[in-house]
Amino acid sequence: MALRDVSFDVHPGRILGFLGRNGAGKTTTMRSIFKLVQPDSGAVTYNGQPIDLAQLVRFGYMPEERGLYPRMKVRDQLVYLATLSGMNTSDARTSTDMWLDRLGLGDRVDAKLEDLSHGNQQRVQMAAAIVHDPDLLVLDEPFSGLDPIGVDSLSEVIREFASKGAGILFSSHQLDLVEHICEDVAIIDQGEVILIGDLNEIREEASYRRVLIEVDGQLWAPPVSGAYEVGTGSKRHHIVDASVDVEQLLYLAGGAGSITRFSYETPALSDIFQEAVVK
Amino acid sequence: MTPTNQVWIIARREFTERSKSRVFRGVLVGLSLLIIVGIFGVSLLVGRSDTTSLGVGGDSPAGLVDEIAASAEAMGADVVVIEYPTADRATQAIESGEVEAVLVDGHTIVSQSGSSGTVMSILSSAAHVAVRREIATALGLSEADMVSILAPVQIDVIQLEPEEPEEPNQEAKAVASFASALVLLTTIMMFGQFVAMGIVEEKQNRIVEVILSRAKSSSLVVGKVLGIGALGLVQVGVLGIAAVIGLMLAPLPELDGLDITSVGLTAVFWLIFWFVLGYLLYSFMYATVGATISRQEDMQSVAFIPAISIMPAYLMMVFSIESGPGPWVRIASMVPIWSPILMPFRINVGDAAAWEVAVAVLLVILTIAILVRIGSRVYRGAALRTGARVSLLEAWRSGSEGPETS
């Protein structure tokens, strides 16, 4: 995948969701942080400096293509990866045991990876990205293949790292999850970053609002100019211009009958994503 | 964290994880025992076949048995003499295979088919001496006269064109050089192939991306080669020590000047020395070709490249084992990809001058340095390419480091 204009910042202590359709350039961008691909021009910097090996080992990476040594014991490979990232052996052991315990694998430390269930292998993969206590986490589709409990514990880990001041960049197709966890978003399309910023600000600044009004149990179409219906089935709602006054909407709806449901929100991430990439 | 630390950590993992393998340990113990038992057994066989059983029967002159023993000792042969009461019994003993030849009635040598020249001269000279002793006794000569008459005449032999005296250790050296060349060839190829398999395995498992996100690709290649090489060194060392133990324990026939233990120890030293050089050279070649594939099934399509590179050296050595190294072998032994097989062969048979060894070693080291660079670059270009085989040239091109890589 070729990248053209991919510029964005990951800030310490903040979580950046990296969105884009398949083939948009997410994985290539993440690989370029780790010099796994070489850009023809442009630079990846950390605190304004080019990234050297000493800095690189302070990053944690979970590639989209998961992989570990199948026949190596779980603890051994995590200790190995942690020491490879510059931890001394005793710190690496302590950190490995702590994370395996927290991820519910405390009793499987001496099992070979291939003897673990798929879900547990995913947990070890997650541990591999964080065992050396990185300053920056780069996670490529970290939630894919996780069950709801796995999703929860990974979200918790991500938030914990952010609260310790680590920068976090992760890509996902699960927009509701991103909306839930992220403070910042970047949307990439055809190798180009087309939207970047604080998620709440982006939503506030949107020129439209999503409204869902039910009068007498029926979806009610607001009689204001520019309003239109989107979604299907239970997701049906309306889009109105951001300048439309909420109180006026409420008044109009009340005049139409008895209001059984009323919601007026900034657009969801999925709306913003749709608008940005579909155009 | 420096690249050197990472090389060390990667090498240590390769070594410890692979040395845990039951197959590796089993093969090592099995081969060592096989070598010790083999050397012991062969030396027993050699020792036994040196003893010849001879017999006497019928009306023998007095002291014949002692004369046979004395004559055998003079000729450096190890014989056992069995006395039979009658000529018939003695002849039967030949037919039953109990003895090789018998001296009947003090004047007739009977054997199954043609006996060796040594056996014939032992028996006939003993018969001569015994018969003459009887005659001398009958003539009434004193013991002193008898000794002086019967004493062997010292004959000097002068050759106008003397043959080169055959070096006593020649045969042992030829065996040692063939054996060590065989060990070199098999271990270099075996552990070289382990390197290629290890690289493919990491691509296939996809762990390569996890590793390369925190270590340089050259560190991974070099660390892997060193770790697996250390394991190979352990194997070669243990097998070499087993061979020396076998040589020391074995009841080897004591032939003049043949010090088989020192020949063995020297061969083991050169074996380890050339294993290190040969392994490094070929393992980086294996690493380079291994990087271009992503599945073990494709291994055969690339592993033949190092294999056909090393084979000519082995064939040249085999063909010159009898005749000794000719001019072509001398030239070929200076070619870096062939030196690791041909140079130890020349050293073992005593053909290599010190400067030739030194130049060959330097050339091999230079070649290793070049192959490390090629291997690391190809690996960097192909490590994340999965699926079909990547051409070497393509991998080389995409393996160039970006402008601002530090």
Interface residues (C-beta under 8 A of the other chain):
Chain A: R31 F34 K35 L36 V37 Q38 P39 A43 P50 I51 D52 L53 A54 L56 V57 F59 Y61 P63 E65 R66 G67 L68 Y69 P70 M72 D76 Y80 L81 T83 L84 S85 G86 A128
Chain B: M1 T2 P3 N5 Q6 I9 I10 R13 E17 N205 R206 I207 V208 E209 V210 I211 L212 S213 R214 A215 K216 L384 T386 S400 E401 G402 E404 T405 S406
